Amino acid sequence: MTTANRNSQQPISNLEYDFITVLQSKAEAVRAYDKYIEDAQAANSKPCVDLFQKLRQSDIEQAQEIRNHLQEVMQKGSM
């Protein structure tokens, strides 16, 4: 079977799957950071709270960028 035939039988392309997987990972990280921030607050560690908040915000921004990219390419019909 050729590569084209195999790809046409898949519900989504490998590249689409990759972006969706990365988006899921970012979303899970954002949720995890909420817990890490709580832990840092409980430990009364402002530097740790600040860093976790910074990392969380970065993942939110990256997730938004990935989501926007997916929306754009889905409207075009190709990656």
Order of alpha helices (4+ residues) and beta strands (2+ residues): alpha-alpha-alpha
